[in-house]
Amino acid sequence: MSHRLLRVLFCLSVFCLSAFIPLRSGFADDERTKLVVGPSTLAPDAMLAGYEETLGKIVRMKIDPDSPGSSGQVTTAIREATQVDNDTKKIVARLEEYEKVFQSLLDVIGKPTEGETQQITLQRQRITNAQTDLKNRLVRARLYSVEAEQLVAFLSRKGDVVQQEVMFQKFPPLPAPAFWVGISREWPGTVAAIKSYWQDAKDLMAFATSPDHIFLSLGTTALFIILLVASLFSRRAAVLLAVRFVPEGRIRVTVARATHALLTALLAAAAVHVLLSGLNAGHAMSDNSALRFLDVLSSQIPISVFAFALGNGLLSPGMKEWRVVPVTDEAAKALSLFPFWFSMLLLLRGLTRYVDISGDFGAFTVQLADVFFVFWAGPLLISVPRALARYPVAERMGNLGQIARTIATLVAVLCIAGAVIGFIPASYLTLSWLSSMGITLLTASLLWVVIQDICNVLLISSGPLGRQLVRLGLPPRLLDQGAVILSGILSVFLVLMVVAVAESSGSFDPVTLQANISSLLFGQKIGQVSLSYGVVLRTIAIPVIGGYLIRIFKKWMNRRLFPTTQLDVGAQTSITAIISYAAWILVGLATLSSLGITVQSMTWVVSALSVGIGFGLQSIVQNFVSGIIMLAERPVTIGDLVEIGGARGDIRRISVRSTDLRLADGSTMIVPNSQFITSAVKNVTQGHPMGAASIDLSLPFTIDTRLAFKVLNATLKEIPGLLSQPEPSVTISDVGKDYVTFTASGKTDSPRDVGGVQNTARLMLWKALRDEGVIASATGIQPSQDEKDETGADGSST
């Protein structure tokens, strides 16, 4: 039944919207329907004149710091100047595109020449006129944008001063007769203002029920009622959606409550907008004070409804399983009426805000309205700590919770006492700011829990959504990292939202919030460097994304490209390293560009680096340049056996600063790259040479030489590791007084194999001679001088 009712309400809403809401707005002509519009349409004279008039009115505005509406007047002026600033910046951005287009067209046509056709001359003249008109409009838009920006900055400082003066104003105490005497003096003006509002309200109703607007008024009223009724079912709809699409656990509860509050606020905002659109159709009643009052009050209605839905969702007095905040059932029941009274408090704040900024009421009347707000907000603020203290939770918050409850009670008592003794503005502004920050912090806390649950339950590789993404090919580790990073980014954004509300003095005015959020997101410029939330995100995202892309490209080269070539490992490593360093340089330049740092702005950095290189960084730069030379020229490559500075080892890694050598004992020696360029280096394996193994054997002078040759030659052919080509050989290298020295030599695949082959050869040759009855004495393992010259190996065991 509920599903059918929701469908009926949705269909009726769509029908009423299509039938009664005017769809056209903005320009009066049909230029908005064109695909391409001209500068005169983007910035018409009437629009620019309106901006000029608004700014002039703000400049000519005079305020009395002692008047009750001075703070509201400054706030209104800031709002109007901010709106002008935003509009003119958008116009400037659109007009700058045409500036480039017109200049390109004139470059194509060129300067006038003899014999050109009349069509080209007319086209040049037409483009020149359009370019002149564009420049005039662009200059005016830029001028108004700069003027509005300066006005916002000035008015913000002025507003702080006025607010401080207003905040510390002291009126007569409430029990004193002087306060009520002031009320009685202002009473005739208050009655006249109320009668004026009542008359404007009757005029508004007469306008809405006139024959020309009766159907529009009925349609918008019907849609208003439908949207309000739909908001009553938003809670059940949010729960059904959560049960259907969200897994069990805390995430289902938090998502349902957040969705309920958001749906309720959106439906309430739509209902209010529809009603005001119907009442203000045709802008015939724009000067109606009753309509202005409804406009101000309507901005508080969505916030009030949101607070009511949020409070009910957090407490859930009758549904413990759907409760978000950790309170007992008794505390939830004791606070069950708090969301309603708090939402009414927000509506009262909208009323007092209008009384403050309208200028139709006297100072004492404004303070009386503020006193009602203080006497409403103070007891509400005290009721929450009392209920929590009376029904404590099983898992107490400790000292922090106790301190927060004590501070809240103390502030409420001080504000009530301050209002009684005459410090009404300070008490009102304090409680108004606390009410705004309270709902803001509750909303941010709920959203933070939702974000954490979504990232830690749904998006991780083991979550429902994460498993689907893993099946699509995303690596689990990358998905887990992305979930953590996303939760961090959104958490920082929530903090910025809270700061934006706090800086707006607790106001939820859309223009003020947009200006504060824009200032936080798009930041300020320090010289040519932009610092903002968006810039920080780009600065982090560019290296991260660039690093992943570089890694993917390197894997593609190593796995797909290099196997199809005949490049050795050293050449492949050099190519990969050079491309990686070049790519990281581009990533670094892109990161600096996102900060607004250009080559021109880095001139002083380059100058400072030049001085630093001259004094202390020259060795680092020398090693860096040497590393680039080694990667490009490749005097040594990864895998080579080299000897440098008395150390002998294999090259394992070449970076832009140093080279790692793996020594025979397993340790690693880090050698600066400049030593490979400026000192002598012995590369044993360059060109892949063979190793030379030789063994000297001293035999008695009376030995049978032929037998010895026969045994040694036969045994050499059986020694593992010795190459058959070139063939191993045995020679007489020395004849002494009582001995003859035979030298057995052969080749190995690599100089690294010489030591092991020599040890094996010693054992096999000694055993073969012994089996034949020949007594031998090994005098050492020394390669011949010819073999040293040929291979560059010293033949010593490694």
Secondary structure, 3 states (H helix, E strand, C coil): CHHHHHHHHHHHHHHHHHHHCCCCCCCCCCHHHCCCCCHHHHCCHHHHHHHHHHHHHHHHCCCCCCCCCHHHHHHHHHHHHHHHHHHHHHHHHHHHHHHHHHHHHHHHHCCCCCCCCHHHHHHHHHHHHHHHHHHHHHHHHHHHHHHHHHHHHHHHHHHHHHHHHHHCCCCCCCCCHHHHHHHHHHHHHHHHHHHHHHHHHHHHHHHHCCCCCHHHHHHHHHHHHHHHHHHHCHHHHHHHHHHHHCCCCHHHHHHHHHHHHHHHHHHHHHHHHHHHHHHCHHHCCCCCHHHHHHHHHHCCHHHHHHHHHHHHHHHCCCCHHHCCCCCCHHHHHHCCCHHHHHHHHHHHHHHHHHHHHHCCCCHHHHHHHHHHHHHHHHHHHHHHHHHHHHCCCCCCCCHHHHHHHHHHHHHHHHHHHHHHHCCHHHHHHHHHHHHHHHHHHHHHHHHHHHHHHHHHHHCCCCCHHHHHHHHCCCCHHHHHHHHHHHHHHHHHHHHHHHHHHHHCCCCCCHHHHHHHHHHHHHCEEECCEEECHHHHHHHHHHHHHHHHHHHHHHHHHHHHHHHHCCCCHHHHHHHHHHHHHHHHHHHHHHHHHHCCCCCCCCHHHHHHHHHHHHHHHHHHHHHHHHHHHHHHHCCCCCCCEEEECCEEEEEEEECCCEEEEEECCCCEEEEEHHHHHHCCCEECCCCCCCEEEEEEEEEECCCCHHHHHHHHHHHHCCCCCCCCCCCCEEEEEEECCCEEEEEEEEEECCHHHHHHHHHHHHHHHHHHHHHCCCCCEEEECCCCHHHHHHHCCCCCCC
